[in-house]
């Protein structure tokens, strides 16, 4: 799985607001929320990333501490399952 479709430079990552998935107000970027969601959609224990940028790795490591709203993942799955 590539949570960023190979690149975080796409404008969609600046325009997409994923904060609805968070438990409460937390300091984050859309990239961090997307990375954190990669652990829950589907549920996994590890996500592999590749980077040569220590700042990028630190940002992703910080993302693992984001708290996801316990109600949003099941609701998201229901919405996906209900699609025709």
N, C-alpha and C positions, 0 to 999 in steps of 0.2 A: 504494500500500500504506500502511496505517496500522498500524504495529507496536503501537500502544497502543489501537486501536479508538476513537480520538478522545479518549480521556481516560486519564490516569494516576491518577485519583482512585479508580478502582474498587478494591474490597477485594481482588480477585484479585491485583493487583500487590503487595500486602503479603504475601499468603499463598502465592504461587507461588515455589518455589525452583528457579531455573534454573542454579545453580552447577555442576551436572553437565556443563554444556557448556563450562566453563572448563578451561583447561590445568592450572592448579594453584591453590593458594589465592591469591586476589587480592581486594583490597578492592573491593566492588561493591554495587550495589542490583539488585533484579530488573529494574527499568526499564532500567538500564544494560546488563544482559546481553541483554534483549530487543532493545534498540536495536542492540547489536553483532551479534546474530544476524540482524538484518534485512539485513546485508551478505552473509550466507552462505546464506540460505533464500529465494529463490535467490541465487546469487552475483551481486553488483552492486558497482559502484565508488562509487556515490553514493546517499545517502538524503536526501530533502528533509524538513525539519521546519519548523514554524512556531511561534514563541513570541515573547512580548513580555517574557519573564522572563530576564534575563542569567544568573541562577543555573541555571535549567533548561538553557540552551544550554551552559553550562560543564560541567554534569553529562553531557550527551550527547557533548560533545567529548571528555571524559575517557574515555567508554565506548569510543571508537574505538581506544584503546590496550589494551583487554582482549585477552588471548590466548585464543582458542577452542581446545579440545582437537581435534587433527587427526583423532581417531578418532570423535568423537561425531556430527559432521555426516553422514558416510557411514552410520553406524549408524542415525541418526534417519531418513534417507531410506529405508533398507532396511525399517525398521519401518512407515513410512507406505505404502510400496509393497506390503507384505505384507498390509495390511488387506483384509478381504473386501469 
